[in-house]
């Protein structure tokens, strides 16, 4: 029997050694998974690297299952297969017949997609509610599905939209409803060596409206309860309905009885309320650190009711897309140059940091944050939580804000990196945003300020005139223990008014 460790892992590092494979194509990725049965797939890494740091990642070998009660399988993968840079997969393509989304597409790209807000608004809405902005820019749609979490934000939306996943593996290609892939907490119906490559959404027929609502402790947190609803309308009648709920059972669940109660009936407030009560009765909630089962049941009634009302209103109203731009955080390494690095060896990578090129020998388990601070002596990016919750380590990678504590340095090979040291001009002149932070006393103790500067600088690039709500939402993952958010918001508004982009 394996003895459980009781000492706290060092979340600033990945202590154990593992191999790293960067395939040049999807077939070569599948081959790598076949050759290394204990391998894990690296795409966004926001879940995988956290689990590896906390020593609760997938077991190194399927023949050695180790579990902690209430947690994911315990162990460490021997090899990571990095599919984050595979060409042609991270795209959203819309045609008259429907929309196809590549599995490695960043969640953030879904949240700002005009096509999704127009045709499949509940999915765009779920992506907009997804964790911190940095995690949304790093995390992928495929990862959100494959993690098998009952609290996955996008999965309830995918379920009510009837999303079909395309899965590629040693036996070829197959398709399955996303709803049919869900087996239990942390478990999905993917066979060894299989990769989820894309998701397909059929075009809506008739007057269709959908909505997603989520209740959580704070904005950048997992849901206590989440609800997705899709309604088809004919006149004043609900032709068909689909309701799905997250964080209320071992998987995202379909409220089939509540959905059937709505179908074929005229829309009314009483009907919606009764259906919401029925949906709450179909749940299987538990007490945990985020909520109680009783609270979840009561909250679900309100959320289902409101989501149905919102979805109904959208059957006849235009849904405006979220402001912002899509991101591409992939490395610049040529796709034709695969890389295989054993656990006890290093590989030479190139990074362009704040406009200066560097060549570095790194091990597979070295983190970008450690390399920046300890090898390049760029200490502006701070050590914080180490597991992607405080955002003190935020830097830009190929123009997209990322959490440097959750990026492998080897995965950043060929990337353009910008740190807080790169905001000021070469002669030391501060960026207008930095000046605004000083003028508005927005830096407080200063420890978390670099991460906030990197985020708000990107915000002003995406949205030149952000509202206070947009600023607070963009910074929802940046923690300030000094509670200086009011001053930060004033500083960003001030910089925007002055045209603070150099």
RODO-2510 file (C-alpha; in nm, 4 decimals, decimal comma):
residues 502
     n   res          X          Y          Z
     1     x     0,0000     0,0000     0,0000
     2     x     0,1312     0,3440    -0,0937
     3     x     0,2006     0,5717     0,1992
     4     x     0,0447     0,9146     0,1658
     5     x     0,2729     1,2156     0,2108
     6     x     0,1730     1,4653     0,4774
     7     x     0,4321     1,7370     0,4153
     8     x     0,3176     2,0309     0,2016
     9     x     0,4642     2,0221    -0,1514
    10     x     0,6590     2,3272    -0,2680
    11     x     0,4149     2,4880    -0,5078
    12     x     0,6850     2,7088    -0,6607
    13     x     0,8490     2,4111    -0,8313
    14     x     0,7745     2,0789    -0,9935
    15     x     0,9829     1,8580    -0,7711
    16     x     0,9628     1,5293    -0,9575
    17     x     1,1298     1,4693    -1,2926
    18     x     0,9418     1,3744    -1,6062
    19     x     1,0035     1,3469    -1,9777
    20     x     0,8730     1,5945    -2,2324
    21     x     0,7539     1,5331    -2,5884
    22     x     0,6531     1,8036    -2,8323
    23     x     0,4976     1,6305    -3,1352
    24     x     0,4714     1,7996    -3,4731
    25     x     0,1272     1,6623    -3,5633
    26     x    -0,1796     1,4984    -3,4149
    27     x    -0,0823     1,1493    -3,5449
    28     x     0,2627     1,1826    -3,3864
    29     x     0,0993     1,2877    -3,0584
    30     x    -0,1145     0,9733    -3,0636
    31     x     0,1950     0,7639    -3,1361
    32     x     0,3723     0,9246    -2,8388
    33     x     0,0813     0,8385    -2,6112
    34     x     0,0899     0,4785    -2,7345
    35     x     0,4621     0,4507    -2,6681
    36     x     0,4273     0,6030    -2,3199
    37     x     0,1118     0,4584    -2,1534
    38     x     0,1639     0,6660    -1,8388
    39     x     0,1880     0,9950    -2,0270
    40     x    -0,0358     1,2954    -1,9635
    41     x    -0,1510     1,5442    -2,2265
    42     x    -0,0373     1,9044    -2,1795
    43     x    -0,2483     2,1718    -2,3501
    44     x    -0,3314     2,4696    -2,1260
    45     x    -0,1786     2,3114    -1,8164
    46     x    -0,3855     2,5101    -1,5679
    47     x    -0,5212     2,1928    -1,4074
    48     x    -0,2458     1,9446    -1,4859
    49     x     0,0468     2,1478    -1,3492
    50     x    -0,1454     2,2386    -1,0339
    51     x    -0,2245     1,8718    -0,9736
    52     x     0,1396     1,7786    -1,0366
    53     x     0,2618     2,0430    -0,7928
    54     x     0,0175     1,9249    -0,5281
    55     x     0,1009     1,5610    -0,6052
    56     x    -0,2478     1,4588    -0,7078
    57     x    -0,2033     1,4226    -1,0845
    58     x    -0,2909     1,1163    -1,2912
    59     x    -0,1044     0,7979    -1,1949
    60     x     0,2249     0,7356    -1,3695
    61     x     0,0968     0,3988    -1,4860
    62     x    -0,2594     0,2718    -1,5358
    63     x    -0,1539    -0,0434    -1,3507
    64     x    -0,0688     0,1553    -1,0372
    65     x    -0,3920     0,3252    -0,9281
    66     x    -0,3468     0,5345    -0,6166
    67     x    -0,6224     0,7468    -0,4756
    68     x    -0,6875     0,9860    -0,1918
    69     x    -1,0466     1,0001    -0,0645
    70     x    -1,2435     1,2665    -0,2470
    71     x    -0,9549     1,3624    -0,4731
    72     x    -0,8288     1,2863    -0,8203
    73     x    -0,6111     0,9760    -0,8729
    74     x    -0,2810     1,0188    -0,6905
    75     x     0,0526     0,9875    -0,8652
    76     x     0,2731     1,1592    -1,1198
    77     x     0,2971     1,1169    -1,4983
    78     x     0,6322     0,9987    -1,6323
    79     x     0,5962     1,1926    -1,9580
    80     x     0,4077     1,5005    -2,0764
    81     x     0,2959     1,5183    -2,4400
    82     x     0,2591     1,8866    -2,5278
    83     x    -0,0121     1,9462    -2,7901
    84     x    -0,0474     2,3206    -2,7237
    85     x     0,1332     2,4212    -3,0416
    86     x    -0,0122     2,1734    -3,2888
    87     x    -0,1128     2,3618    -3,6053
    88     x    -0,4714     2,4082    -3,7168
    89     x    -0,6471     2,2927    -3,3990
    90     x    -0,7022     2,6150    -3,2025
    91     x    -0,9687     2,7669    -3,4230
    92     x    -1,3396     2,8547    -3,4238
    93     x    -1,5009     2,7994    -3,7622
    94     x    -1,8637     2,8894    -3,8320
    95     x    -2,0615     2,7869    -4,1395
    96     x    -2,4292     2,7655    -4,2266
    97     x    -2,4388     2,4110    -4,0908
    98     x    -2,2818     2,4893    -3,7547
    99     x    -1,9711     2,5781    -3,5602
   100     x    -1,6545     2,3729    -3,5096
   101     x    -1,4183     2,4531    -3,2222
   102     x    -1,0727     2,3032    -3,1923
   103     x    -1,0135     2,1386    -2,8545
   104     x    -0,6955     2,3426    -2,7803
   105     x    -0,8852     2,6705    -2,8341
   106     x    -0,8352     2,8987    -2,5304
   107     x    -1,1475     2,9563    -2,3228
   108     x    -1,0948     3,3301    -2,3595
   109     x    -1,1404     3,3018    -2,7354
   110     x    -1,4860     3,1549    -2,6792
   111     x    -1,5768     3,4414    -2,4469
   112     x    -1,5040     3,7081    -2,7092
   113     x    -1,6268     3,5210    -3,0169
   114     x    -1,8953     3,7199    -3,1975
   115     x    -2,0116     3,4037    -3,3752
   116     x    -2,0672     3,2166    -3,0481
   117     x    -2,2481     3,5060    -2,8822
   118     x    -2,4768     3,5224    -3,1840
   119     x    -2,5470     3,1510    -3,2387
   120     x    -2,4591     2,9715    -2,9117
   121     x    -2,4708     3,2410    -2,6463
   122     x    -2,4754     3,0088    -2,3453
   123     x    -2,1310     2,8728    -2,4397
   124     x    -1,9823     3,2204    -2,4829
   125     x    -2,1457     3,3209    -2,1545
   126     x    -1,9992     3,0214    -1,9713
   127     x    -1,6537     3,1044    -2,1070
   128     x    -1,6898     3,4648    -1,9921
   129     x    -1,7665     3,3368    -1,6398
   130     x    -1,4615     3,1088    -1,6409
   131     x    -1,2125     3,1619    -1,3558
   132     x    -0,9532     3,4362    -1,3880
   133     x    -0,8766     3,6101    -1,7145
   134     x    -0,5270     3,4570    -1,7178
   135     x    -0,6592     3,1045    -1,6647
   136     x    -0,9180     3,1617    -1,9377
   137     x    -0,6387     3,2675    -2,1741
   138     x    -0,4361     2,9561    -2,0894
   139     x    -0,7045     2,6917    -2,0331
   140     x    -0,8584     2,5120    -2,3290
   141     x    -1,2027     2,3871    -2,4216
   142     x    -1,0748     2,0305    -2,4588
   143     x    -0,9106     2,0420    -2,1192
   144     x    -1,2270     2,1713    -1,9549
   145     x    -1,4144     1,8709    -2,0946
   146     x    -1,1456     1,6081    -2,0401
   147     x    -1,0858     1,7047    -1,6758
   148     x    -1,4267     1,5593    -1,5992
   149     x    -1,5022     1,8108    -1,3255
   150     x    -1,8688     1,8437    -1,2228
   151     x    -1,7943     2,2171    -1,1919
   152     x    -1,6609     2,2615    -1,5473
   153     x    -1,8125     2,5885    -1,6664
   154     x    -1,8369     2,5126    -2,0379
   155     x    -1,9745     2,1598    -2,0064
   156     x    -2,3351     2,2448    -1,9036
   157     x    -2,3523     2,4747    -2,2071
   158     x    -2,2086     2,2080    -2,4353
   159     x    -2,4593     1,9553    -2,3027
   160     x    -2,7672     2,1698    -2,3723
   161     x    -2,6283     2,2599    -2,7149
   162     x    -2,5982     1,8917    -2,8033
   163     x    -2,2249     1,9306    -2,8698
   164     x    -2,0534     1,6429    -3,0468
   165     x    -1,6878     1,5716    -2,9700
   166     x    -1,4466     1,4289    -3,2248
   167     x    -1,1944     1,1941    -3,0670
   168     x    -0,8815     1,0644    -3,2393
   169     x    -0,6838     0,7641    -3,1185
   170     x    -0,4927     0,4499    -3,2153
   171     x    -0,8106     0,2962    -3,3602
   172     x    -0,8931     0,5988    -3,5718
   173     x    -1,1553     0,8687    -3,5333
   174     x    -1,4865     0,8494    -3,3499
   175     x    -1,7532     1,0909    -3,2351
   176     x    -1,9596     1,1106    -2,9187
   177     x    -2,1956     1,3532    -2,7533
   178     x    -2,0106     1,5510    -2,4877
   179     x    -2,2902     1,4501    -2,2496
   180     x    -2,2095     1,0813    -2,3102
   181     x    -1,8414     1,1298    -2,2231
   182     x    -1,9171     1,2224    -1,8619
   183     x    -1,8664     0,9295    -1,6240
   184     x    -1,7872     1,0703    -1,2798
   185     x    -1,5674     1,3155    -1,0900
   186     x    -1,2434     1,3360    -1,2878
   187     x    -1,3537     1,0581    -1,5229
   188     x    -1,4472     1,0830    -1,8901
   189     x    -1,4976     0,8124    -2,1513
   190     x    -1,1652     0,8564    -2,3298
   191     x    -0,9580     0,5450    -2,3953
   192     x    -0,5783     0,5315    -2,3437
   193     x    -0,4040     0,7102    -2,6272
   194     x    -0,7113     0,9078    -2,7360
   195     x    -0,7137     1,2845    -2,7837
   196     x    -1,0202     1,5054    -2,8031
   197     x    -0,9542     1,7070    -3,1185
   198     x    -1,2628     1,9236    -3,1757
   199     x    -1,6212     1,9959    -3,0797
   200     x    -1,9087     2,0466    -3,3226
   201     x    -2,2220     2,2548    -3,2606
   202     x    -2,5086     2,2226    -3,5068
   203     x    -2,6678     2,5389    -3,6424
   204     x    -2,9876     2,6402    -3,4670
   205     x    -3,3164     2,5854    -3,6508
   206     x    -3,5971     2,8246    -3,5768
   207     x    -3,6084     3,0742    -3,2935
   208     x    -3,3588     2,9533    -3,0331
   209     x    -3,2285     3,1175    -2,7185
   210     x    -2,9801     2,9955    -2,4597
   211     x    -2,8267     3,1233    -2,1370
   212     x    -2,5719     3,0295    -1,8714
   213     x    -2,5704     3,1459    -1,5103
   214     x    -2,3250     3,0656    -1,2337
   215     x    -2,3122     3,1232    -0,8603
   216     x    -1,9719     3,1153    -0,6882
   217     x    -1,8039     3,2490    -0,3748
   218     x    -1,6037     3,5046    -0,5739
   219     x    -1,5912     3,5717    -0,9472
   220     x    -1,2710     3,3775    -1,0165
   221     x    -1,3849     3,0555    -0,8504
   222     x    -1,5482     2,7228    -0,9248
   223     x    -1,9262     2,7255    -0,9226
   224     x    -2,1415     2,6429    -0,6258
   225     x    -2,4151     2,5899    -0,8829
   226     x    -2,4213     2,6576    -1,2554
   227     x    -2,7081     2,6297    -1,5028
   228     x    -2,7320     2,6232    -1,8817
   229     x    -3,0648     2,6421    -2,0638
   230     x    -3,1580     2,6172    -2,4331
   231     x    -3,5132     2,6886    -2,5486
   232     x    -3,6722     2,6594    -2,8938
   233     x    -3,9685     2,8912    -2,9482
   234     x    -4,2688     2,8952    -3,1793
   235     x    -4,4922     3,1927    -3,1138
   236     x    -4,5551     3,1874    -2,7392
   237     x    -4,4909     2,8136    -2,7062
   238     x    -4,1754     2,6397    -2,5871
   239     x    -4,1226     2,3779    -2,8566
   240     x    -3,8366     2,2062    -2,6748
   241     x    -3,6110     2,2703    -2,3753
   242     x    -3,2808     2,1474    -2,2406
   243     x    -3,1575     2,2227    -1,8901
   244     x    -2,8190     2,1167    -1,7487
   245     x    -2,6641     2,1886    -1,4101
   246     x    -2,3070     2,1871    -1,2828
   247     x    -2,1618     2,1354    -0,9329
   248     x    -2,4742     1,9525    -0,8151
   249     x    -2,3841     1,5886    -0,8821
   250     x    -2,0973     1,3550    -0,9682
   251     x    -2,1044     1,4948    -1,3227
   252     x    -2,2792     1,7775    -1,5026
   253     x    -2,6390     1,6524    -1,5116
   254     x    -2,9328     1,6885    -1,7499
   255     x    -3,2553     1,7913    -1,5783
   256     x    -3,4630     1,5709    -1,8042
   257     x    -3,7908     1,5873    -1,6120
   258     x    -3,7776     1,9655    -1,5886
   259     x    -3,6916     1,9906    -1,9573
   260     x    -3,9857     1,7665    -2,0491
   261     x    -4,2178     1,9726    -1,8290
   262     x    -4,1493     2,2801    -2,0450
   263     x    -4,1752     2,1171    -2,3878
   264     x    -4,4907     2,1934    -2,5858
   265     x    -4,6338     2,4414    -2,3345
   266     x    -4,6964     2,8165    -2,3521
   267     x    -4,4319     3,0168    -2,1710
   268     x    -4,5463     3,1456    -1,8313
   269     x    -4,3823     3,2453    -1,5058
   270     x    -4,5641     2,9712    -1,3150
   271     x    -4,4508     2,7074    -1,5630
   272     x    -4,0896     2,8220    -1,5393
   273     x    -4,0961     2,8266    -1,1592
   274     x    -4,2422     2,4755    -1,1417
   275     x    -3,9804     2,3505    -1,3873
   276     x    -3,7073     2,5119    -1,1766
   277     x    -3,8352     2,3301    -0,8690
   278     x    -3,8418     2,0063    -1,0646
   279     x    -3,4820     2,0624    -1,1774
   280     x    -3,3739     2,1099    -0,8157
   281     x    -3,5371     1,7786    -0,7250
   282     x    -3,3290     1,6007    -0,9930
   283     x    -2,9990     1,7147    -0,8426
   284     x    -2,7579     1,5096    -0,6313
   285     x    -2,5734     1,7843    -0,4410
   286     x    -2,3237     1,7363    -0,1583
   287     x    -2,1840     1,9449     0,1259
   288     x    -1,8297     2,0637     0,0524
   289     x    -1,5977     2,3584     0,1164
   290     x    -1,7826     2,5785    -0,1343
   291     x    -2,1413     2,5225    -0,0262
   292     x    -2,3981     2,2960     0,1363
   293     x    -2,6345     2,0621    -0,0427
   294     x    -2,9346     2,2495     0,0952
   295     x    -2,8067     2,5849    -0,0311
   296     x    -2,7347     2,4372    -0,3730
   297     x    -3,0913     2,3066    -0,4044
   298     x    -3,2435     2,6410    -0,3122
   299     x    -3,0040     2,8418    -0,5263
   300     x    -3,0650     2,6139    -0,8248
   301     x    -3,4345     2,7019    -0,8270
   302     x    -3,3533     3,0706    -0,8702
   303     x    -3,0797     3,0085    -1,1267
   304     x    -3,2885     2,7752    -1,3437
   305     x    -3,5807     3,0179    -1,3320
   306     x    -3,3643     3,3164    -1,4295
   307     x    -3,1748     3,1243    -1,6987
   308     x    -3,5035     3,0149    -1,8572
   309     x    -3,6343     3,3715    -1,8572
   310     x    -3,3081     3,4966    -2,0095
   311     x    -3,3006     3,2231    -2,2740
   312     x    -3,6635     3,2981    -2,3660
   313     x    -3,5858     3,6688    -2,4061
   314     x    -3,2983     3,5797    -2,6364
   315     x    -3,5236     3,3978    -2,8782
   316     x    -3,6198     3,7414    -3,0095
   317     x    -3,3307     3,9668    -2,9064
   318     x    -2,9810     4,0175    -3,0427
   319     x    -2,7058     3,9120    -2,7994
   320     x    -2,4117     4,1506    -2,7926
   321     x    -2,0629     3,9929    -2,7846
   322     x    -1,8219     4,0540    -2,5012
   323     x    -1,5580     4,3173    -2,5753
   324     x    -1,2008     4,2031    -2,6158
   325     x    -0,9790     4,0144    -2,8573
   326     x    -0,8800     3,6525    -2,9075
   327     x    -0,5367     3,5394    -2,7932
   328     x    -0,2636     3,3052    -2,9136
   329     x    -0,0190     3,2077    -2,6422
   330     x     0,1411     2,9242    -2,8388
   331     x     0,5182     2,9136    -2,8690
   332     x     0,6876     3,0131    -3,1909
   333     x     0,8713     2,6812    -3,2261
   334     x     0,8352     2,5494    -3,5823
   335     x     0,5728     2,2750    -3,5903
   336     x     0,8075     2,0658    -3,8041
   337     x     1,0657     2,0416    -3,5272
   338     x     0,9486     1,7864    -3,2709
   339     x     1,1273     1,7584    -2,9403
   340     x     1,1838     1,4601    -2,7122
   341     x     1,3582     1,5174    -2,3792
   342     x     1,4125     1,2371    -2,1236
   343     x     1,3574     1,3184    -1,7545
   344     x     1,7296     1,3395    -1,6741
   345     x     1,8286     1,5625    -1,9664
   346     x     1,7911     1,9249    -2,0713
   347     x     1,7017     2,0927    -2,3989
   348     x     1,8145     2,4244    -2,5428
   349     x     1,5330     2,6729    -2,5899
   350     x     1,5174     3,0268    -2,7218
   351     x     1,3221     3,3064    -2,5583
   352     x     1,2917     3,6690    -2,6537
   353     x     1,2344     3,8505    -2,3262
   354     x     1,1567     4,2225    -2,3294
   355     x     1,3096     4,2430    -2,6743
   356     x     1,6324     4,0602    -2,5860
   357     x     1,7067     3,7128    -2,7205
   358     x     1,8234     3,4332    -2,4886
   359     x     1,9320     3,0724    -2,5333
   360     x     1,8899     2,8553    -2,2266
   361     x     1,9304     2,4892    -2,1354
   362     x     1,6253     2,3861    -1,9349
   363     x     1,4953     2,0629    -1,7853
   364     x     1,1384     1,9523    -1,8612
   365     x     1,0254     2,0346    -1,5066
   366     x     1,1585     2,3927    -1,4953
   367     x     0,8921     2,6611    -1,4797
   368     x     0,8971     2,9817    -1,6788
   369     x     0,8701     3,1859    -1,3574
   370     x     1,1807     3,0229    -1,2094
   371     x     1,3779     3,0785    -1,5302
   372     x     1,2808     3,4459    -1,5456
   373     x     1,3618     3,5154    -1,1831
   374     x     1,6601     3,2922    -1,1175
   375     x     1,8291     3,2550    -1,4556
   376     x     1,7546     3,5936    -1,6137
   377     x     1,7289     3,7882    -1,2841
   378     x     1,3976     3,9487    -1,3800
   379     x     1,2443     3,9524    -1,0333
   380     x     0,9488     4,1802    -1,1023
   381     x     0,7227     3,8806    -1,1552
   382     x     0,6546     3,7591    -0,8047
   383     x     0,6295     3,4229    -0,6337
   384     x     0,2842     3,3977    -0,4818
   385     x     0,0576     3,0996    -0,4401
   386     x     0,2329     2,8889    -0,7053
   387     x    -0,0947     2,7301    -0,8169
   388     x    -0,2494     3,0019    -1,0320
   389     x    -0,4729     3,1677    -0,7748
   390     x    -0,3035     3,5007    -0,6940
   391     x    -0,1721     3,6176    -1,0371
   392     x     0,1367     3,7832    -0,8889
   393     x     0,3455     3,6016    -1,1526
   394     x     0,1569     3,7340    -1,4570
   395     x     0,3689     3,7927    -1,7689
   396     x     0,2899     3,8102    -2,1390
   397     x     0,3625     3,5185    -2,3666
   398     x     0,3220     3,6002    -2,7348
   399     x     0,1045     3,8927    -2,6321
   400     x    -0,1288     3,6978    -2,4012
   401     x    -0,1170     3,7281    -2,0206
   402     x    -0,0219     3,3950    -1,8625
   403     x     0,0634     3,2718    -1,5144
   404     x     0,4360     3,2039    -1,5280
   405     x     0,4074     2,9605    -1,2349
   406     x     0,1941     2,7338    -1,4572
   407     x     0,3995     2,7462    -1,7780
   408     x     0,6825     2,5038    -1,8461
   409     x     0,9872     2,6905    -1,9705
   410     x     1,0430     2,4208    -2,2322
   411     x     0,6858     2,4719    -2,3570
   412     x     0,7610     2,8430    -2,4077
   413     x     1,0407     2,7635    -2,6543
   414     x     1,0525     3,0316    -2,9247
   415     x     0,8058     3,2604    -2,7475
   416     x     0,8073     3,6363    -2,7044
   417     x     0,7943     3,7100    -2,3309
   418     x     0,7253     4,0453    -2,1717
   419     x     0,7621     4,1122    -1,8007
   420     x     0,6936     4,4204    -1,5904
   421     x     1,0530     4,5264    -1,6496
   422     x     0,9616     4,5635    -2,0165
   423     x     0,6918     4,8255    -1,9576
   424     x     0,9309     5,1151    -1,9003
   425     x     1,1206     5,2688    -2,1922
   426     x     1,4929     5,1850    -2,2382
   427     x     1,5868     5,5218    -2,0861
   428     x     1,3872     5,4395    -1,7713
   429     x     1,0824     5,6521    -1,8538
   430     x     0,7803     5,4899    -1,6951
   431     x     0,4860     5,3724    -1,8986
   432     x     0,1818     5,6026    -1,8656
   433     x     0,0008     5,3213    -1,6872
   434     x     0,2789     5,2962    -1,4284
   435     x     0,2620     5,6730    -1,3799
   436     x    -0,1136     5,6497    -1,3286
   437     x    -0,0662     5,3801    -1,0627
   438     x     0,1705     5,6146    -0,8765
   439     x    -0,0559     5,9186    -0,9127
   440     x    -0,3604     5,7287    -0,7845
   441     x    -0,1721     5,5465    -0,5040
   442     x    -0,2686     5,2171    -0,6668
   443     x     0,0461     5,0242    -0,5803
   444     x    -0,0186     4,9678    -0,2056
   445     x     0,2562     4,7345    -0,0732
   446     x     0,3657     4,6755    -0,4331
   447     x     0,4009     4,2987    -0,4215
   448     x     0,1037     4,2248    -0,6448
   449     x     0,1395     4,5398    -0,8537
   450     x     0,3518     4,3882    -1,1347
   451     x     0,0821     4,1313    -1,2107
   452     x    -0,1863     4,3991    -1,2084
   453     x     0,0168     4,6237    -1,4370
   454     x     0,0654     4,3446    -1,6894
   455     x    -0,3073     4,2673    -1,6868
   456     x    -0,4336     4,6241    -1,7072
   457     x    -0,1809     4,7062    -1,9806
   458     x    -0,3291     4,4245    -2,1871
   459     x    -0,6821     4,5381    -2,1003
   460     x    -0,6084     4,8843    -2,2413
   461     x    -0,4722     4,7247    -2,5566
   462     x    -0,7920     4,5234    -2,6012
   463     x    -1,0413     4,7842    -2,4807
   464     x    -0,9174     5,1412    -2,4925
   465     x    -1,2085     5,2816    -2,2889
   466     x    -1,2967     5,0137    -2,0322
   467     x    -1,5797     5,0612    -1,7879
   468     x    -1,5281     5,0064    -1,4170
   469     x    -1,7084     4,6721    -1,4431
   470     x    -1,4801     4,5626    -1,7283
   471     x    -1,1697     4,6582    -1,5295
   472     x    -1,2844     4,4661    -1,2235
   473     x    -1,3795     4,1646    -1,4342
   474     x    -1,0450     4,1626    -1,6167
   475     x    -0,8620     4,1746    -1,2823
   476     x    -1,0839     3,9179    -1,1085
   477     x    -0,7920     3,6770    -1,0718
   478     x    -0,5433     3,9346    -0,9368
   479     x    -0,5500     3,9333    -0,5582
   480     x    -0,4582     4,2398    -0,3545
   481     x    -0,4299     4,1664     0,0176
   482     x    -0,4083     4,5425     0,0799
   483     x    -0,7540     4,5857    -0,0786
   484     x    -0,6346     4,8551    -0,3155
   485     x    -0,8802     4,7758    -0,5931
   486     x    -1,0572     5,1143    -0,5872
   487     x    -0,7274     5,2924    -0,6472
   488     x    -0,6328     5,0445    -0,9200
   489     x    -0,9608     5,1061    -1,1016
   490     x    -0,9066     5,4838    -1,0800
   491     x    -0,5536     5,4437    -1,2164
   492     x    -0,6682     5,2411    -1,5161
   493     x    -0,9486     5,4856    -1,5959
   494     x    -0,7023     5,7730    -1,5670
   495     x    -0,4545     5,6040    -1,8002
   496     x    -0,7317     5,5308    -2,0498
   497     x    -0,8475     5,8934    -2,0496
   498     x    -0,4931     6,0092    -2,1150
   499     x    -0,4569     5,7644    -2,4028
   500     x    -0,2090     5,5632    -2,1983
   501     x    -0,0950     5,3342    -2,4805
   502     x     0,2505     5,4168    -2,6052
***
